[in-house]
Amino acid sequence: MSISNTQSNETIYTLATISQVLECSSVPEVMTLRLENIIRVKTSEWKECLTEIGKACAVKWVICNTNKQPTNITAEEAKATDYAEHTPGDMRSDICTLPLAKKYLHELAQQLKQSSKSASQIRIDMLRAINKKLYHFDKDQMTSFLIWMNNKLSALNFNIFKANTSYSLDPSAFAYGFMSPIQQEKMKTATSFCLDVTHAISSNVNEILYTLLMRDEDIGRVWPVAFIVTNDRGVSPIVQCLQFLKRSSLLVDPKQFTIDCCAAEVHAIQTTFLATSIQFCIFHETQAWNQKLSDSVKTPGSLPSEARILRGVMIKSLQEIIYEEDIDEFHHKIRNWCTEAKFKIWSRAYHEQQFSHMLTNNYIKSWHNQLKTVFMKRSRNKRLDKLVFVLLHDVEYYLTQEYERVMSNNDPMSSFTRQQRIHEMGAEEVNDDDREMMIVAPGTAEDVAEPNLIISCICFDYQRRYKPSSLDL
């Protein structure tokens, strides 16, 4: 609070000490304030200090030459700029402190003058040092990671899962899962999921990250709905996590899981969800068959190129069997050379058409690649606490912003919305006679739940994504 710039007092006063700047006047019990003084007060209490000075001096002070809007600022809003009591970890609060980080600006100016580094490298080093304080709560990465799991995430209404690792002979074994409130809501509405693991998430090669992922039907994009960080590569952490999600009513009745050819994941899913269908990634299944053919198919006396041609013909025939959608035609091609329990896992014919976009694990492979190349900046992550910070702030923020952008039709169309618009334009060109043949009349079929509500359609949109097109409106 500045009255004049004649004299400066470096002391910062609060409401409790503001009376120290006042002097006795000639009027009994009335104080006075020298107008040539500059009085500095705590930001969050400037308004209360001004009121106290006015009462003590029996005058009304008029605010002028200020950039603040005193009639609109509350004490809570003023505290947002009181950086003395700021606690690192709150993203919004951290952003508010950046313009007033004078020590970093001073350090940056000194390095630009004295350091031999480039300006770009100095900036990167400074930003890394600032970001490190947002997630680095202890020198030991495991201690800092547990602070995130036990304190930070629970304060943000995350659903935290901790596996019981008493079965393990390794005392350092652990498994933690976490889901944000947004992820929990997304999980409840999904019926098909991808589950896969990625490695090299920290300096410890044994630590891995499981991701449970779904496809958001509104925007046509993938959305990770749960993360599991563990150093146990057995089946127990996955089983315990899926059972936890089931008990929490987040995963009640999933229709399908798409996974790699992993026995641990198969056992975990079949143990928890008896009626859930499992789809092996067709890409990995084809790779396994191709490898088996390379090892088994030999043609004595022929050239290597001739053997490759033969294996190519055989793998093409096997791919036709995998992608065959008609069950009768599938059985005709397979001719009982494989048991039903096995071919139901990889056969396209035994999976509903609405899940045809989940034939492979490409969604989750692409997501893990995006995590490491975009969010991790292609650098090897060394600490689990940084991984949690990136998943919490960067990934969550990006997904929510992307969802709002697509839903508000802002910026260029995505491939999903472009396809939607093409189908809508095609539907608008259908004449009335053809439309009557495509739509089931209300009350004449079991597919109609109530008058004027169509819950089934023969169009491609409904069969592919289990979602009516504009023809059904």
C-alpha positions in Angstrom: 0.0 0.0 0.0 1.8 3.1 -1.2 1.1 6.7 -0.1 4.2 8.5 -1.4 7.6 7.6 -2.6 9.6 10.0 -0.4 10.7 7.5 2.3 10.8 3.8 2.1 10.4 1.3 5.0 11.4 -2.3 4.1 9.4 -3.8 7.0 6.3 -5.8 5.9 3.4 -5.2 8.3 0.4 -7.4 9.1 -2.9 -6.7 10.7 -1.4 -7.4 14.1 1.5 -5.1 13.7 0.1 -2.3 11.6 -0.4 -0.1 14.7 3.4 0.3 14.9 3.4 2.7 11.9 1.0 5.1 13.6 1.9 8.0 15.9 -0.1 9.9 18.5 -1.8 13.0 17.4 -2.9 16.1 19.3 -6.4 14.6 19.6 -6.7 12.1 22.5 -7.1 8.4 21.4 -6.7 9.4 17.7 -3.6 8.3 15.8 -2.0 9.8 12.8 0.1 8.5 9.8 2.9 10.4 8.2 2.0 10.9 4.5 5.6 10.9 3.3 6.1 7.2 4.4 5.6 4.2 2.2 4.0 1.4 4.2 4.3 -2.2 3.0 1.8 -4.7 4.2 1.1 -8.4 3.6 -0.8 -8.9 0.4 -3.6 -11.0 1.8 -4.3 -8.5 4.6 -4.0 -5.1 2.8 -7.7 -4.3 2.9 -8.0 -5.1 6.6 -4.9 -3.0 7.4 -6.4 -0.1 5.5 -9.6 -0.4 7.5 -7.7 -0.6 10.8 -5.6 2.6 9.9 -8.9 4.4 9.0 -10.4 3.5 12.4 -7.3 4.5 14.4 -6.9 7.8 12.5 -10.6 8.6 12.4 -10.4 9.3 8.7 -11.6 7.7 5.5 -8.8 6.8 3.1 -9.3 7.0 -0.7 -7.6 4.4 -2.9 -6.0 5.8 -6.0 -3.2 4.9 -8.5 -3.7 1.2 -8.1 -4.1 -1.7 -10.5 -6.2 -3.7 -8.1 -10.0 -3.7 -8.0 -10.5 -3.5 -4.2 -14.3 -3.8 -4.4 -14.1 -7.1 -6.1 -11.2 -8.8 -4.4 -11.9 -11.1 -1.4 -9.4 -12.3 1.2 -9.4 -15.7 -0.4 -8.5 -14.2 -3.8 -5.8 -12.1 -2.3 -4.2 -15.1 -0.7 -3.7 -16.6 -4.1 -0.9 -14.1 -4.6 0.7 -14.6 -1.2 3.5 -16.8 -2.3 5.2 -16.9 1.2 2.7 -19.6 2.2 2.6 -21.4 -1.2 3.0 -25.2 -1.1 4.4 -26.8 -4.3 2.2 -29.5 -5.8 -1.0 -27.6 -6.7 -0.8 -26.9 -10.4 -3.0 -23.8 -10.4 -1.1 -22.3 -7.5 2.2 -23.1 -9.1 1.2 -21.3 -12.3 0.2 -18.3 -10.2 3.7 -18.1 -8.7 5.6 -18.1 -12.0 5.4 -14.4 -12.8 6.8 -13.4 -9.4 9.6 -16.0 -9.2 12.2 -13.2 -9.0 15.1 -15.5 -7.9 14.7 -17.6 -11.0 14.7 -14.5 -13.2 17.8 -13.2 -11.5 19.5 -16.6 -11.8 18.5 -16.8 -15.4 20.0 -13.3 -16.1 23.3 -14.3 -14.4 23.6 -17.5 -16.4 23.0 -15.7 -19.6 25.9 -13.4 -18.8 28.3 -15.9 -17.4 27.5 -19.4 -18.6 28.8 -21.0 -21.7 25.6 -22.8 -22.3 23.1 -21.8 -25.0 20.1 -19.7 -24.1 17.8 -22.6 -25.0 19.7 -25.1 -22.8 19.7 -22.6 -19.9 16.0 -22.2 -20.2 15.4 -26.0 -20.3 17.6 -26.5 -17.2 15.7 -23.8 -15.3 12.3 -25.3 -16.2 13.4 -28.8 -15.2 14.6 -27.4 -11.8 11.3 -25.7 -11.3 9.2 -28.7 -12.3 11.3 -31.0 -10.1 10.0 -29.2 -7.0 6.4 -30.0 -8.0 6.8 -33.8 -7.8 10.2 -34.5 -6.0 9.2 -34.8 -2.3 12.2 -36.9 -1.2 15.6 -37.9 -2.5 14.6 -41.5 -2.4 12.2 -42.1 -5.3 10.2 -44.8 -3.5 9.6 -42.5 -0.5 8.5 -39.7 -2.8 6.3 -42.2 -4.8 4.6 -43.4 -1.6 3.9 -39.7 -0.6 2.0 -39.4 -3.9 0.1 -42.6 -3.3 -0.8 -42.1 0.3 -1.2 -38.3 0.5 -1.3 -36.3 -2.7 -3.6 -38.4 -4.9 -6.1 -39.1 -2.1 -6.5 -35.4 -1.5 -7.5 -35.0 -5.1 -10.3 -37.7 -4.8 -8.3 -40.4 -6.6 -9.3 -44.0 -6.1 -6.1 -45.7 -4.8 -5.5 -49.4 -4.9 -2.7 -51.2 -3.0 -2.0 -54.8 -3.6 -1.2 -57.3 -0.9 2.3 -58.5 -1.7 2.8 -60.7 1.4 2.9 -63.8 -0.9 6.2 -62.5 -2.4 9.6 -63.5 -1.1 10.9 -60.1 -2.2 10.3 -57.5 0.7 10.5 -54.6 -1.8 7.6 -56.0 -4.0 4.8 -53.5 -4.4 1.8 -52.8 -6.7 -0.3 -49.6 -6.7 -3.2 -48.6 -8.9 -4.8 -45.1 -9.2 -7.7 -43.6 -11.1 -8.8 -39.9 -11.2 -12.5 -39.0 -10.8 -12.7 -38.4 -14.6 -11.2 -41.8 -15.3 -13.7 -43.5 -12.9 -16.7 -41.9 -14.7 -15.3 -43.0 -18.1 -14.7 -46.5 -16.9 -18.3 -47.0 -15.7 -19.7 -46.2 -19.2 -17.3 -48.5 -21.2 -17.9 -52.1 -22.2 -14.7 -53.0 -24.0 -11.1 -52.4 -22.8 -7.5 -52.9 -23.8 -5.0 -54.0 -21.2 -1.3 -54.0 -21.7 2.1 -53.3 -20.0 5.0 -51.0 -20.9 8.5 -51.2 -19.5 11.4 -48.7 -19.0 9.3 -46.4 -16.8 12.0 -45.7 -14.3 15.7 -46.4 -13.5 14.6 -49.8 -12.1 14.2 -52.3 -14.9 11.8 -54.4 -12.9 9.2 -51.6 -12.5 6.4 -51.7 -15.1 3.2 -49.8 -15.9 -0.1 -51.5 -16.7 -2.6 -49.4 -18.5 -6.4 -50.1 -18.8 -7.7 -48.2 -21.7 -11.1 -47.7 -23.4 -12.3 -45.9 -26.5 -14.4 -42.8 -25.9 -17.4 -43.1 -28.2 -18.1 -39.4 -28.1 -14.8 -38.2 -29.6 -13.5 -41.4 -31.1 -10.3 -41.2 -29.1 -8.6 -43.6 -26.6 -8.8 -42.8 -22.9 -6.7 -44.5 -20.2 -9.0 -45.2 -17.3 -6.6 -46.9 -14.8 -2.9 -47.2 -14.1 -1.0 -49.9 -12.2 2.6 -49.4 -11.2 4.4 -52.5 -9.9 7.7 -54.4 -9.8 5.9 -57.8 -9.7 5.4 -59.3 -13.1 3.3 -62.1 -11.9 -0.5 -62.5 -12.1 -1.3 -61.5 -8.6 -1.2 -57.7 -9.0 -3.5 -57.8 -12.1 -6.0 -60.2 -10.3 -6.1 -58.0 -7.2 -6.6 -54.8 -9.2 -9.4 -56.2 -11.4 -11.1 -57.5 -8.3 -10.7 -54.1 -6.6 -12.3 -52.4 -9.6 -15.2 -54.9 -9.5 -15.8 -54.4 -5.8 -15.7 -50.7 -6.3 -18.5 -51.0 -9.0 -16.2 -49.4 -11.6 -15.9 -52.6 -13.7 -19.2 -54.4 -13.2 -19.9 -56.3 -16.4 -17.2 -55.7 -19.2 -18.0 -57.4 -22.5 -14.6 -57.7 -23.9 -10.9 -57.3 -23.0 -8.3 -57.1 -25.8 -4.8 -58.2 -24.7 -1.6 -59.6 -26.0 -1.0 -63.3 -25.9 -0.2 -63.2 -22.2 -1.2 -66.1 -19.9 -1.1 -64.0 -16.8 -3.6 -61.5 -18.2 -5.9 -64.3 -19.4 -5.9 -65.9 -16.0 -6.6 -62.6 -14.2 -9.5 -61.7 -16.5 -11.1 -65.2 -16.4 -10.7 -65.4 -12.7 -12.5 -62.1 -12.1 -15.0 -61.9 -15.0 -16.3 -65.3 -15.9 -18.6 -64.2 -18.7 -16.2 -61.6 -20.3 -14.9 -62.3 -23.8 -11.1 -62.2 -24.4 -9.7 -61.1 -27.7 -6.1 -61.8 -28.5 -4.4 -59.1 -30.4 -4.6 -60.3 -34.0 -1.4 -58.7 -34.9 0.5 -60.5 -32.2 -1.3 -63.7 -33.0 -0.2 -63.4 -36.7 3.3 -62.7 -35.5 3.4 -65.8 -33.4 2.1 -67.9 -36.3 4.6 -66.4 -38.7 7.5 -67.2 -36.3 6.2 -70.7 -35.9 6.1 -71.2 -39.7 9.6 -69.8 -40.0 10.8 -72.4 -37.4 8.8 -75.4 -38.7 8.3 -75.1 -42.4 11.4 -76.3 -44.2 11.7 -77.4 -47.8 14.8 -79.5 -48.3 16.6 -78.9 -51.6 14.8 -75.7 -52.3 16.1 -72.1 -52.3 15.4 -69.8 -49.3 13.3 -67.6 -51.6 11.0 -70.5 -52.4 10.6 -71.3 -48.7 9.6 -67.7 -48.0 7.0 -67.8 -50.8 5.5 -70.9 -49.4 5.4 -69.5 -45.9 3.8 -66.3 -47.3 1.0 -68.4 -48.9 0.4 -70.3 -45.7 0.3 -67.1 -43.5 -2.2 -65.5 -45.9 -4.5 -68.5 -45.5 -4.2 -68.3 -41.7 -5.0 -64.6 -41.8 -8.2 -65.4 -43.8 -9.2 -67.8 -41.1 -8.5 -65.2 -38.3 -10.5 -62.5 -40.0 -13.4 -64.6 -41.2 -16.7 -63.2 -39.7 -19.1 -66.0 -40.5 -19.1 -68.8 -38.0 -20.1 -71.5 -40.4 -17.5 -70.5 -42.9 -14.9 -70.3 -40.2 -15.6 -73.9 -39.1 -15.4 -75.0 -42.7 -11.9 -73.4 -43.0 -10.5 -74.5 -39.7 -11.7 -78.2 -40.0 -11.3 -79.0 -36.3 -7.5 -78.6 -36.2 -7.8 -76.4 -33.1 -9.9 -76.7 -29.9 -12.9 -74.5 -29.4 -11.5 -73.0 -26.2 -8.5 -71.7 -28.1 -9.9 -70.4 -31.3 -12.7 -68.5 -29.5 -9.9 -66.2 -28.1 -8.5 -65.2 -31.5 -11.2 -65.8 -34.0 -13.0 -62.8 -35.4 -16.2 -64.8 -35.9 -16.7 -65.3 -32.2 -16.6 -61.6 -31.3 -19.4 -59.1 -31.7 -19.3 -56.6 -34.6 -19.5 -53.6 -32.3 -16.0 -54.5 -31.0 -14.4 -54.8 -34.4 -12.2 -51.8 -33.7 -10.7 -53.7 -30.8 -9.2 -56.6 -32.8 -5.7 -55.5 -32.0 -3.9 -53.7 -29.2 -2.8 -50.9 -31.4 -4.8 -48.4 -29.4 -2.8 -49.0 -26.2 0.5 -49.5 -28.1 0.0 -46.1 -29.6 -0.9 -44.6 -26.2 2.3 -46.0 -24.6 4.3 -44.6 -27.5 2.6 -41.2 -27.0 3.4 -41.2 -23.3 7.1 -41.8 -23.8 7.6 -39.6 -26.9 5.3 -36.7 -26.3 4.7 -36.4 -22.5 8.2 -37.7 -21.5 9.9 -35.8 -24.3 11.7 -38.9 -25.5 14.0 -38.9 -22.5 14.4 -42.0 -20.2 12.4 -41.4 -17.0 14.3 -42.3 -13.9 11.8 -41.7 -11.1 8.3 -43.0 -10.4 7.2 -39.8 -8.8 7.8 -37.9 -12.1 5.8 -40.6 -13.9 2.8 -40.0 -11.5 3.1 -36.3 -11.9 3.1 -36.5 -15.7 0.1 -38.9 -15.7 -1.8 -36.6 -13.2 -1.2 -33.2 -14.7 0.0 -33.4 -18.3 -2.0 -36.4 -19.5 -5.2 -35.7 -17.7 -5.1 -32.0 -18.8 -4.4 -32.9 -22.4 -7.3 -35.5 -22.5 -9.9 -33.1 -20.9 -8.9 -30.3 -23.2 -9.0 -32.5 -26.3 -12.5 -33.8 -25.2 -13.8 -30.2 -24.8 -12.3 -29.2 -28.1 -13.9 -32.0 -30.1 -17.2 -31.7 -28.4 -17.3 -27.9 -29.1 -16.3 -28.4 -32.7 -13.3 -26.2 -32.2 -10.3 -26.3 -34.5 -10.0 -28.7 -37.4 -12.0 -31.9 -37.4 -10.4 -35.1 -36.2 -10.6 -38.2 -38.4 -13.5 -39.4 -36.2 -15.6 -36.3 -36.5 -14.8 -36.1 -40.2 -16.1 -39.6 -40.6 -19.2 -38.7 -38.6 -19.9 -35.7 -40.8 -19.5 -37.8 -44.0 -22.0 -40.3 -42.7 -24.4 -37.6 -41.7 -24.2 -36.0 -45.2 -24.8 -39.4 -46.7 -27.9 -39.9 -44.5 -29.3 -36.6 -45.5 -29.3 -37.7 -49.1 -31.4 -40.8 -48.4 -35.0 -40.3 -49.8 -38.1 -41.0 -47.7 -38.9 -44.4 -49.4 -35.5 -45.8 -48.6 -35.5 -44.4 -45.1 -38.8 -46.2 -44.3 -37.2 -49.5 -45.3 -34.1 -48.9 -43.1 -35.9 -47.9 -39.9 -37.9 -50.4 -37.9 -41.4 -49.1 -37.2 -42.0 -48.5 -33.5 -44.0 -51.3 -31.8 -43.4 -53.9 -34.5 -40.1 -55.4 -33.3 -38.3 -56.5 -30.1 -35.6 -54.0 -30.8 -37.9 -51.1 -29.9 -38.0 -50.4 -26.2 -40.7 -47.7 -26.2 -42.5 -45.7 -28.8 -40.2 -43.5 -31.0 -37.1 -45.0 -29.5 -35.0 -47.2 -31.8 -32.3 -49.2 -30.0 -31.2 -51.3 -33.0 -30.3 -50.4 -36.6 -28.9 -52.2 -39.6 -26.6 -49.3 -40.6 -22.9 -49.4 -40.4 -22.6 -46.8 -37.7 -24.7 -48.9 -35.3 -23.1 -52.2 -36.1 -19.5 -50.8 -35.8 -19.8 -48.6 -32.8 -23.1 -49.7 -31.3 -24.4 -46.2 -31.7 -27.3 -45.0 -34.0 -26.5 -42.7 -36.9 -28.5 -39.7 -38.0 -30.9 -42.0 -39.8 -32.2 -43.0 -36.4 -33.0 -39.5 -35.2 
